[in-house]
Amino acid sequence: MTTMSATLTTFERPIGKMLSIYYKEAKYEFLKNLRLRMYSVSTIFFPVMFYVLFGLVLGRQNTSGLNMAKYLIPTYGTFGVMGASLFGTAAGLAAERGLGWLQVKRASPMPPSAYFAGKVVMSMIFSCAVVLILLTLGVTLGGVRLPVLDAVKLVATLVVGSLPFCAMGLALGYFLGPNSAPATINMIYLPLSFCSGLWVPLMFLPKVMRMLAEFLPPYHLSQLALGIVGAGRQESNLVHWGVLIVFSLICLGVARVGFQRDEGKMYG
């Protein structure tokens, strides 16, 4: 009995070992996606391409007193952050579920949370890269003038703001198939971006779409970022963060349901 109870006792790793596991999982998740050109190139290329076209080439002149090169850094930054988060978590999770890779992970002594943390950290790194490139292009080619402190705050806000979309990606990843995931994500991601005013400034959208935008999470993140560059709608930051936090909790709840469903199928 003593031997049996000793065997069943949960093995507790030292903190250093646990941190090492999380670090390695995040590191190799990042390297894996960096080598996947379909992810790494498209995640960075699309927001940068749109910014160059609409912010630097077509937006040289101020429109209605709006500096487009400056305005579009937060909006296309939000667009890029969404893409990195959704495709990094939802598409990756759906593909690995389909391949049975999650079963291999669960059979290993690695804690399940390290797997999800690795995907979130990887998405945040790519999100940071997208925002930094947009900011660099705006400052060097678009004539954007932004204090260093505001630039740091903008990057930090958008990178932290990627977390709700990572949570959304985890929720989607548990309910999408490996083949349907990319197309389904695009069907959600692109209309959501347009309706939130990320491609075209909200003031140029129809009134109905402006009203709809206030119920969409990307709108709230973009408004937080726009407020830093002085182009926001003077709305409460607490409301914006509150909406993003509630949205994150809902998505995490849905992801947990999907996780438990998969666990039930695997071990039930």
C-alpha positions, 0 to 999 in steps of 0.5 A: 500500500505504501508503494502504491500511494508513493507511486500515485503521489503527484510529482512536483517539479522545482520552479526552475524546471517548470520555467524551463519547460515553459521556455522550451515549449515557447521557443520551439513553437516560435521556431516552428512557426518562423519556419512555416513561411505560410504563417510567418510571411503572411502574418507580417506581409499582409498588414505591412502591405496594406499599410504601405499602400493605404498609409504611405502611398495613397495616404500622403495627403491628410484626409479631412485633417487626418494624418493617414500614415499616423492613424493607420499604424494603430488600426493595421497594428490591430489587424496584424495582431489579430492575424498573428493570434488567430492563425497562430492559435486556432489554425495550429491547434486545429491542425495538431488536434487532427494529426493526433499531436495533442495525444502525444503531448498529453502522454508526455510529462509536460503540463498541458498549460505549457502547450497553450502558453507556448502558442500564446507567447509565440503569437505575442512575439509575432504581434510585436514584430508586426507593430514594430515594422509598421511603426518603423515604416511610419516614422522613416517613410511616412513622416510620423512623429511620435514620442518614444514613450508613446511608441513604447505604450503603443507597442505594449498596448497592442501586444497585450491586446493580442491576448483576447484574440489568442483566447478566441483562437483557442476557442476556435481551434477546439471546434474547427477541423484541420482542413476547414480552420484557415478558411473559417478563420478568414471568414471571421477575421476579415469581415471583423476587421473591416466592420471594426474600422481597421481598414477604413477609418470609422468616420468614412463607414456608414452609420449602421457599421459605426454602431455595429463596430462598438460591439466588436472586440477589434474596435475596442483594441484599435480605439485604445491604440488610437488614443495613444496617437491622439486619434481616438474617439475620446471614449473611456479606456476602462470600457475598452479594456472591460470589453476585451477582458469579458470577451477573453473570459467568454472565449476561454470558457468556450475553449475549456468546454472544447478541451474537456470534450476532447479529454472525454473522448480520449480518456472516457 
